[in-house]
C-alpha cells in the first residue's frame, strides 16, 4: 500500500495559505473602503439635512439676512454642526442668495447648500 498519496504536502499547504492570505488582504482593504465611504455618505446626508433645516428656519421666521458671512454652530440630534452662511445680493433686489456650508464637529466638510430668500413683499 502506497501512503505517499494520503493527505497534503507542506508545499501544498503553504500555497493554499498564501492564496488565502492574499484574498483576505484584498477583502479587508475593500471592506475598509466601504466603511469609510459609508461614513462619508452619512456625514454628507446629515450635513445636507442640517443646511436644509437652517434655510427652512430662515424662511419660516421670514428673516431678511444682510449680505455677508456668518459662522455659527447648530445642534442637530446629538451632534454639533458648524455652519458657514454666505448671503449675497442678486440682480433682483427682492431676492438674496444664501449659501450654507456645513461641517461636522471635527471640522470635516460635509457639503454646501444654496437657496434663495425673498423679502416677502
Chimera marker file (.cmm) of the C-alpha trace (Angstrom):
<marker_set name="trace">
<marker id="1" x="0.000" y="0.000" z="0.000" r="1" g="1" b="0" radius="0.5"/>
<marker id="2" x="1.407" y="3.402" z="-1.038" r="1" g="1" b="0" radius="0.5"/>
<marker id="3" x="0.966" y="6.081" z="1.680" r="1" g="1" b="0" radius="0.5"/>
<marker id="4" x="2.505" y="8.876" z="-0.396" r="1" g="1" b="0" radius="0.5"/>
<marker id="5" x="-0.856" y="9.977" z="-1.871" r="1" g="1" b="0" radius="0.5"/>
<marker id="6" x="-2.593" y="10.404" z="1.500" r="1" g="1" b="0" radius="0.5"/>
<marker id="7" x="-3.020" y="13.979" z="2.808" r="1" g="1" b="0" radius="0.5"/>
<marker id="8" x="-1.395" y="17.212" z="1.698" r="1" g="1" b="0" radius="0.5"/>
<marker id="9" x="2.269" y="18.073" z="1.445" r="1" g="1" b="0" radius="0.5"/>
<marker id="10" x="3.813" y="21.028" z="3.230" r="1" g="1" b="0" radius="0.5"/>
<marker id="11" x="4.224" y="22.883" z="-0.102" r="1" g="1" b="0" radius="0.5"/>
<marker id="12" x="0.541" y="22.461" z="-0.954" r="1" g="1" b="0" radius="0.5"/>
<marker id="13" x="-0.470" y="23.810" z="2.453" r="1" g="1" b="0" radius="0.5"/>
<marker id="14" x="1.865" y="26.820" z="2.090" r="1" g="1" b="0" radius="0.5"/>
<marker id="15" x="0.477" y="27.600" z="-1.378" r="1" g="1" b="0" radius="0.5"/>
<marker id="16" x="-3.093" y="27.370" z="-0.057" r="1" g="1" b="0" radius="0.5"/>
<marker id="17" x="-2.259" y="29.660" z="2.884" r="1" g="1" b="0" radius="0.5"/>
<marker id="18" x="-0.580" y="32.182" z="0.568" r="1" g="1" b="0" radius="0.5"/>
<marker id="19" x="-3.624" y="32.301" z="-1.696" r="1" g="1" b="0" radius="0.5"/>
<marker id="20" x="-5.901" y="32.655" z="1.329" r="1" g="1" b="0" radius="0.5"/>
<marker id="21" x="-3.837" y="35.490" z="2.831" r="1" g="1" b="0" radius="0.5"/>
<marker id="22" x="-3.779" y="37.434" z="-0.454" r="1" g="1" b="0" radius="0.5"/>
<marker id="23" x="-7.533" y="37.007" z="-0.828" r="1" g="1" b="0" radius="0.5"/>
<marker id="24" x="-8.221" y="38.063" z="2.767" r="1" g="1" b="0" radius="0.5"/>
<marker id="25" x="-5.951" y="41.099" z="2.382" r="1" g="1" b="0" radius="0.5"/>
<marker id="26" x="-7.876" y="42.259" z="-0.664" r="1" g="1" b="0" radius="0.5"/>
<marker id="27" x="-11.180" y="41.631" z="1.083" r="1" g="1" b="0" radius="0.5"/>
<marker id="28" x="-10.156" y="43.615" z="4.180" r="1" g="1" b="0" radius="0.5"/>
<marker id="29" x="-8.944" y="46.522" z="2.032" r="1" g="1" b="0" radius="0.5"/>
<marker id="30" x="-12.272" y="46.574" z="0.207" r="1" g="1" b="0" radius="0.5"/>
<marker id="31" x="-14.185" y="46.367" z="3.489" r="1" g="1" b="0" radius="0.5"/>
<marker id="32" x="-12.210" y="49.300" z="4.910" r="1" g="1" b="0" radius="0.5"/>
<marker id="33" x="-13.030" y="51.388" z="1.822" r="1" g="1" b="0" radius="0.5"/>
<marker id="34" x="-16.721" y="50.535" z="2.178" r="1" g="1" b="0" radius="0.5"/>
<marker id="35" x="-16.758" y="51.566" z="5.844" r="1" g="1" b="0" radius="0.5"/>
<marker id="36" x="-15.010" y="54.849" z="5.048" r="1" g="1" b="0" radius="0.5"/>
<marker id="37" x="-17.388" y="55.586" z="2.167" r="1" g="1" b="0" radius="0.5"/>
<marker id="38" x="-20.401" y="54.831" z="4.350" r="1" g="1" b="0" radius="0.5"/>
<marker id="39" x="-19.167" y="57.336" z="6.944" r="1" g="1" b="0" radius="0.5"/>
<marker id="40" x="-18.634" y="59.994" z="4.264" r="1" g="1" b="0" radius="0.5"/>
<marker id="41" x="-22.115" y="59.463" z="2.791" r="1" g="1" b="0" radius="0.5"/>
<marker id="42" x="-23.736" y="59.572" z="6.231" r="1" g="1" b="0" radius="0.5"/>
<marker id="43" x="-21.863" y="62.796" z="7.046" r="1" g="1" b="0" radius="0.5"/>
<marker id="44" x="-22.907" y="64.412" z="3.749" r="1" g="1" b="0" radius="0.5"/>
<marker id="45" x="-26.537" y="63.374" z="4.155" r="1" g="1" b="0" radius="0.5"/>
<marker id="46" x="-26.808" y="64.663" z="7.718" r="1" g="1" b="0" radius="0.5"/>
<marker id="47" x="-24.965" y="67.869" z="6.792" r="1" g="1" b="0" radius="0.5"/>
<marker id="48" x="-27.381" y="68.454" z="3.927" r="1" g="1" b="0" radius="0.5"/>
<marker id="49" x="-30.336" y="67.982" z="6.276" r="1" g="1" b="0" radius="0.5"/>
<marker id="50" x="-28.822" y="70.472" z="8.726" r="1" g="1" b="0" radius="0.5"/>
<marker id="51" x="-28.410" y="73.047" z="5.951" r="1" g="1" b="0" radius="0.5"/>
<marker id="52" x="-31.975" y="72.431" z="4.702" r="1" g="1" b="0" radius="0.5"/>
<marker id="53" x="-33.327" y="72.892" z="8.225" r="1" g="1" b="0" radius="0.5"/>
<marker id="54" x="-31.422" y="76.156" z="8.631" r="1" g="1" b="0" radius="0.5"/>
<marker id="55" x="-32.674" y="77.511" z="5.310" r="1" g="1" b="0" radius="0.5"/>
<marker id="56" x="-36.227" y="76.464" z="6.193" r="1" g="1" b="0" radius="0.5"/>
<marker id="57" x="-35.876" y="78.230" z="9.551" r="1" g="1" b="0" radius="0.5"/>
<marker id="58" x="-34.843" y="81.441" z="7.767" r="1" g="1" b="0" radius="0.5"/>
<marker id="59" x="-37.919" y="81.159" z="5.546" r="1" g="1" b="0" radius="0.5"/>
<marker id="60" x="-40.298" y="80.353" z="8.417" r="1" g="1" b="0" radius="0.5"/>
<marker id="61" x="-39.070" y="83.261" z="10.511" r="1" g="1" b="0" radius="0.5"/>
<marker id="62" x="-39.265" y="85.497" z="7.412" r="1" g="1" b="0" radius="0.5"/>
<marker id="63" x="-35.778" y="86.748" z="8.129" r="1" g="1" b="0" radius="0.5"/>
<marker id="64" x="-34.162" y="89.037" z="5.605" r="1" g="1" b="0" radius="0.5"/>
<marker id="65" x="-30.473" y="88.409" z="6.279" r="1" g="1" b="0" radius="0.5"/>
<marker id="66" x="-27.990" y="91.119" z="5.486" r="1" g="1" b="0" radius="0.5"/>
<marker id="67" x="-25.296" y="90.339" z="2.914" r="1" g="1" b="0" radius="0.5"/>
<marker id="68" x="-22.104" y="88.954" z="4.373" r="1" g="1" b="0" radius="0.5"/>
<marker id="69" x="-20.651" y="85.923" z="6.013" r="1" g="1" b="0" radius="0.5"/>
<marker id="70" x="-21.699" y="84.425" z="9.340" r="1" g="1" b="0" radius="0.5"/>
<marker id="71" x="-20.405" y="81.329" z="11.108" r="1" g="1" b="0" radius="0.5"/>
<marker id="72" x="-22.219" y="79.569" z="13.909" r="1" g="1" b="0" radius="0.5"/>
<marker id="73" x="-22.867" y="76.188" z="15.462" r="1" g="1" b="0" radius="0.5"/>
<marker id="74" x="-26.124" y="74.238" z="15.451" r="1" g="1" b="0" radius="0.5"/>
<marker id="75" x="-27.069" y="71.109" z="17.319" r="1" g="1" b="0" radius="0.5"/>
<marker id="76" x="-28.897" y="68.526" z="15.251" r="1" g="1" b="0" radius="0.5"/>
<marker id="77" x="-29.735" y="65.359" z="17.126" r="1" g="1" b="0" radius="0.5"/>
<marker id="78" x="-26.752" y="64.526" z="19.279" r="1" g="1" b="0" radius="0.5"/>
<marker id="79" x="-24.168" y="66.217" z="17.069" r="1" g="1" b="0" radius="0.5"/>
<marker id="80" x="-22.868" y="69.772" z="16.818" r="1" g="1" b="0" radius="0.5"/>
<marker id="81" x="-22.558" y="71.133" z="13.277" r="1" g="1" b="0" radius="0.5"/>
<marker id="82" x="-20.586" y="74.157" z="12.099" r="1" g="1" b="0" radius="0.5"/>
<marker id="83" x="-22.426" y="76.299" z="9.569" r="1" g="1" b="0" radius="0.5"/>
<marker id="84" x="-20.888" y="78.998" z="7.405" r="1" g="1" b="0" radius="0.5"/>
<marker id="85" x="-23.580" y="81.162" z="5.870" r="1" g="1" b="0" radius="0.5"/>
<marker id="86" x="-22.742" y="83.479" z="2.981" r="1" g="1" b="0" radius="0.5"/>
<marker id="87" x="-25.534" y="85.845" z="1.964" r="1" g="1" b="0" radius="0.5"/>
<marker id="88" x="-25.187" y="87.818" z="-1.250" r="1" g="1" b="0" radius="0.5"/>
<marker id="89" x="-27.356" y="90.088" z="-3.362" r="1" g="1" b="0" radius="0.5"/>
<marker id="90" x="-28.802" y="89.003" z="-6.703" r="1" g="1" b="0" radius="0.5"/>
<marker id="91" x="-29.701" y="91.124" z="-9.740" r="1" g="1" b="0" radius="0.5"/>
<marker id="92" x="-33.254" y="91.182" z="-8.338" r="1" g="1" b="0" radius="0.5"/>
<marker id="93" x="-33.181" y="93.393" z="-5.208" r="1" g="1" b="0" radius="0.5"/>
<marker id="94" x="-36.073" y="91.395" z="-3.692" r="1" g="1" b="0" radius="0.5"/>
<marker id="95" x="-34.081" y="88.143" z="-3.677" r="1" g="1" b="0" radius="0.5"/>
<marker id="96" x="-30.955" y="87.167" z="-1.761" r="1" g="1" b="0" radius="0.5"/>
<marker id="97" x="-28.745" y="84.144" z="-2.345" r="1" g="1" b="0" radius="0.5"/>
<marker id="98" x="-27.851" y="82.103" z="0.754" r="1" g="1" b="0" radius="0.5"/>
<marker id="99" x="-25.006" y="79.577" z="0.548" r="1" g="1" b="0" radius="0.5"/>
<marker id="100" x="-24.642" y="77.338" z="3.608" r="1" g="1" b="0" radius="0.5"/>
<marker id="101" x="-21.511" y="75.232" z="4.070" r="1" g="1" b="0" radius="0.5"/>
<marker id="102" x="-21.714" y="72.503" z="6.686" r="1" g="1" b="0" radius="0.5"/>
<marker id="103" x="-19.008" y="70.698" z="8.637" r="1" g="1" b="0" radius="0.5"/>
<marker id="104" x="-19.283" y="68.131" z="11.410" r="1" g="1" b="0" radius="0.5"/>
<marker id="105" x="-17.977" y="68.638" z="14.953" r="1" g="1" b="0" radius="0.5"/>
<marker id="106" x="-14.481" y="67.533" z="13.840" r="1" g="1" b="0" radius="0.5"/>
<marker id="107" x="-14.458" y="70.157" z="11.083" r="1" g="1" b="0" radius="0.5"/>
<marker id="108" x="-14.833" y="67.680" z="8.217" r="1" g="1" b="0" radius="0.5"/>
<marker id="109" x="-16.569" y="69.405" z="5.306" r="1" g="1" b="0" radius="0.5"/>
<marker id="110" x="-19.986" y="67.898" z="4.531" r="1" g="1" b="0" radius="0.5"/>
<marker id="111" x="-21.252" y="69.991" z="1.652" r="1" g="1" b="0" radius="0.5"/>
<marker id="112" x="-22.836" y="73.237" z="0.516" r="1" g="1" b="0" radius="0.5"/>
<marker id="113" x="-26.495" y="74.075" z="0.008" r="1" g="1" b="0" radius="0.5"/>
<marker id="114" x="-27.571" y="77.149" z="-1.947" r="1" g="1" b="0" radius="0.5"/>
<marker id="115" x="-31.006" y="78.651" z="-1.525" r="1" g="1" b="0" radius="0.5"/>
<marker id="116" x="-32.793" y="81.901" z="-2.232" r="1" g="1" b="0" radius="0.5"/>
<marker id="117" x="-34.909" y="84.088" z="0.007" r="1" g="1" b="0" radius="0.5"/>
<marker id="118" x="-37.300" y="86.835" z="-0.997" r="1" g="1" b="0" radius="0.5"/>
<marker id="119" x="-38.087" y="89.900" z="1.080" r="1" g="1" b="0" radius="0.5"/>
<marker id="120" x="-41.737" y="88.868" z="1.477" r="1" g="1" b="0" radius="0.5"/>
<marker id="121" x="-43.183" y="91.873" z="-0.314" r="1" g="1" b="0" radius="0.5"/>
<link id1="1" id2="2" r="1" g="1" b="0" radius="0.2"/>
<link id1="2" id2="3" r="1" g="1" b="0" radius="0.2"/>
<link id1="3" id2="4" r="1" g="1" b="0" radius="0.2"/>
<link id1="4" id2="5" r="1" g="1" b="0" radius="0.2"/>
<link id1="5" id2="6" r="1" g="1" b="0" radius="0.2"/>
<link id1="6" id2="7" r="1" g="1" b="0" radius="0.2"/>
<link id1="7" id2="8" r="1" g="1" b="0" radius="0.2"/>
<link id1="8" id2="9" r="1" g="1" b="0" radius="0.2"/>
<link id1="9" id2="10" r="1" g="1" b="0" radius="0.2"/>
<link id1="10" id2="11" r="1" g="1" b="0" radius="0.2"/>
<link id1="11" id2="12" r="1" g="1" b="0" radius="0.2"/>
<link id1="12" id2="13" r="1" g="1" b="0" radius="0.2"/>
<link id1="13" id2="14" r="1" g="1" b="0" radius="0.2"/>
<link id1="14" id2="15" r="1" g="1" b="0" radius="0.2"/>
<link id1="15" id2="16" r="1" g="1" b="0" radius="0.2"/>
<link id1="16" id2="17" r="1" g="1" b="0" radius="0.2"/>
<link id1="17" id2="18" r="1" g="1" b="0" radius="0.2"/>
<link id1="18" id2="19" r="1" g="1" b="0" radius="0.2"/>
<link id1="19" id2="20" r="1" g="1" b="0" radius="0.2"/>
<link id1="20" id2="21" r="1" g="1" b="0" radius="0.2"/>
<link id1="21" id2="22" r="1" g="1" b="0" radius="0.2"/>
<link id1="22" id2="23" r="1" g="1" b="0" radius="0.2"/>
<link id1="23" id2="24" r="1" g="1" b="0" radius="0.2"/>
<link id1="24" id2="25" r="1" g="1" b="0" radius="0.2"/>
<link id1="25" id2="26" r="1" g="1" b="0" radius="0.2"/>
<link id1="26" id2="27" r="1" g="1" b="0" radius="0.2"/>
<link id1="27" id2="28" r="1" g="1" b="0" radius="0.2"/>
<link id1="28" id2="29" r="1" g="1" b="0" radius="0.2"/>
<link id1="29" id2="30" r="1" g="1" b="0" radius="0.2"/>
<link id1="30" id2="31" r="1" g="1" b="0" radius="0.2"/>
<link id1="31" id2="32" r="1" g="1" b="0" radius="0.2"/>
<link id1="32" id2="33" r="1" g="1" b="0" radius="0.2"/>
<link id1="33" id2="34" r="1" g="1" b="0" radius="0.2"/>
<link id1="34" id2="35" r="1" g="1" b="0" radius="0.2"/>
<link id1="35" id2="36" r="1" g="1" b="0" radius="0.2"/>
<link id1="36" id2="37" r="1" g="1" b="0" radius="0.2"/>
<link id1="37" id2="38" r="1" g="1" b="0" radius="0.2"/>
<link id1="38" id2="39" r="1" g="1" b="0" radius="0.2"/>
<link id1="39" id2="40" r="1" g="1" b="0" radius="0.2"/>
<link id1="40" id2="41" r="1" g="1" b="0" radius="0.2"/>
<link id1="41" id2="42" r="1" g="1" b="0" radius="0.2"/>
<link id1="42" id2="43" r="1" g="1" b="0" radius="0.2"/>
<link id1="43" id2="44" r="1" g="1" b="0" radius="0.2"/>
<link id1="44" id2="45" r="1" g="1" b="0" radius="0.2"/>
<link id1="45" id2="46" r="1" g="1" b="0" radius="0.2"/>
<link id1="46" id2="47" r="1" g="1" b="0" radius="0.2"/>
<link id1="47" id2="48" r="1" g="1" b="0" radius="0.2"/>
<link id1="48" id2="49" r="1" g="1" b="0" radius="0.2"/>
<link id1="49" id2="50" r="1" g="1" b="0" radius="0.2"/>
<link id1="50" id2="51" r="1" g="1" b="0" radius="0.2"/>
<link id1="51" id2="52" r="1" g="1" b="0" radius="0.2"/>
<link id1="52" id2="53" r="1" g="1" b="0" radius="0.2"/>
<link id1="53" id2="54" r="1" g="1" b="0" radius="0.2"/>
<link id1="54" id2="55" r="1" g="1" b="0" radius="0.2"/>
<link id1="55" id2="56" r="1" g="1" b="0" radius="0.2"/>
<link id1="56" id2="57" r="1" g="1" b="0" radius="0.2"/>
<link id1="57" id2="58" r="1" g="1" b="0" radius="0.2"/>
<link id1="58" id2="59" r="1" g="1" b="0" radius="0.2"/>
<link id1="59" id2="60" r="1" g="1" b="0" radius="0.2"/>
<link id1="60" id2="61" r="1" g="1" b="0" radius="0.2"/>
<link id1="61" id2="62" r="1" g="1" b="0" radius="0.2"/>
<link id1="62" id2="63" r="1" g="1" b="0" radius="0.2"/>
<link id1="63" id2="64" r="1" g="1" b="0" radius="0.2"/>
<link id1="64" id2="65" r="1" g="1" b="0" radius="0.2"/>
<link id1="65" id2="66" r="1" g="1" b="0" radius="0.2"/>
<link id1="66" id2="67" r="1" g="1" b="0" radius="0.2"/>
<link id1="67" id2="68" r="1" g="1" b="0" radius="0.2"/>
<link id1="68" id2="69" r="1" g="1" b="0" radius="0.2"/>
<link id1="69" id2="70" r="1" g="1" b="0" radius="0.2"/>
<link id1="70" id2="71" r="1" g="1" b="0" radius="0.2"/>
<link id1="71" id2="72" r="1" g="1" b="0" radius="0.2"/>
<link id1="72" id2="73" r="1" g="1" b="0" radius="0.2"/>
<link id1="73" id2="74" r="1" g="1" b="0" radius="0.2"/>
<link id1="74" id2="75" r="1" g="1" b="0" radius="0.2"/>
<link id1="75" id2="76" r="1" g="1" b="0" radius="0.2"/>
<link id1="76" id2="77" r="1" g="1" b="0" radius="0.2"/>
<link id1="77" id2="78" r="1" g="1" b="0" radius="0.2"/>
<link id1="78" id2="79" r="1" g="1" b="0" radius="0.2"/>
<link id1="79" id2="80" r="1" g="1" b="0" radius="0.2"/>
<link id1="80" id2="81" r="1" g="1" b="0" radius="0.2"/>
<link id1="81" id2="82" r="1" g="1" b="0" radius="0.2"/>
<link id1="82" id2="83" r="1" g="1" b="0" radius="0.2"/>
<link id1="83" id2="84" r="1" g="1" b="0" radius="0.2"/>
<link id1="84" id2="85" r="1" g="1" b="0" radius="0.2"/>
<link id1="85" id2="86" r="1" g="1" b="0" radius="0.2"/>
<link id1="86" id2="87" r="1" g="1" b="0" radius="0.2"/>
<link id1="87" id2="88" r="1" g="1" b="0" radius="0.2"/>
<link id1="88" id2="89" r="1" g="1" b="0" radius="0.2"/>
<link id1="89" id2="90" r="1" g="1" b="0" radius="0.2"/>
<link id1="90" id2="91" r="1" g="1" b="0" radius="0.2"/>
<link id1="91" id2="92" r="1" g="1" b="0" radius="0.2"/>
<link id1="92" id2="93" r="1" g="1" b="0" radius="0.2"/>
<link id1="93" id2="94" r="1" g="1" b="0" radius="0.2"/>
<link id1="94" id2="95" r="1" g="1" b="0" radius="0.2"/>
<link id1="95" id2="96" r="1" g="1" b="0" radius="0.2"/>
<link id1="96" id2="97" r="1" g="1" b="0" radius="0.2"/>
<link id1="97" id2="98" r="1" g="1" b="0" radius="0.2"/>
<link id1="98" id2="99" r="1" g="1" b="0" radius="0.2"/>
<link id1="99" id2="100" r="1" g="1" b="0" radius="0.2"/>
<link id1="100" id2="101" r="1" g="1" b="0" radius="0.2"/>
<link id1="101" id2="102" r="1" g="1" b="0" radius="0.2"/>
<link id1="102" id2="103" r="1" g="1" b="0" radius="0.2"/>
<link id1="103" id2="104" r="1" g="1" b="0" radius="0.2"/>
<link id1="104" id2="105" r="1" g="1" b="0" radius="0.2"/>
<link id1="105" id2="106" r="1" g="1" b="0" radius="0.2"/>
<link id1="106" id2="107" r="1" g="1" b="0" radius="0.2"/>
<link id1="107" id2="108" r="1" g="1" b="0" radius="0.2"/>
<link id1="108" id2="109" r="1" g="1" b="0" radius="0.2"/>
<link id1="109" id2="110" r="1" g="1" b="0" radius="0.2"/>
<link id1="110" id2="111" r="1" g="1" b="0" radius="0.2"/>
<link id1="111" id2="112" r="1" g="1" b="0" radius="0.2"/>
<link id1="112" id2="113" r="1" g="1" b="0" radius="0.2"/>
<link id1="113" id2="114" r="1" g="1" b="0" radius="0.2"/>
<link id1="114" id2="115" r="1" g="1" b="0" radius="0.2"/>
<link id1="115" id2="116" r="1" g="1" b="0" radius="0.2"/>
<link id1="116" id2="117" r="1" g="1" b="0" radius="0.2"/>
<link id1="117" id2="118" r="1" g="1" b="0" radius="0.2"/>
<link id1="118" id2="119" r="1" g="1" b="0" radius="0.2"/>
<link id1="119" id2="120" r="1" g="1" b="0" radius="0.2"/>
<link id1="120" id2="121" r="1" g="1" b="0" radius="0.2"/>
</marker_set>
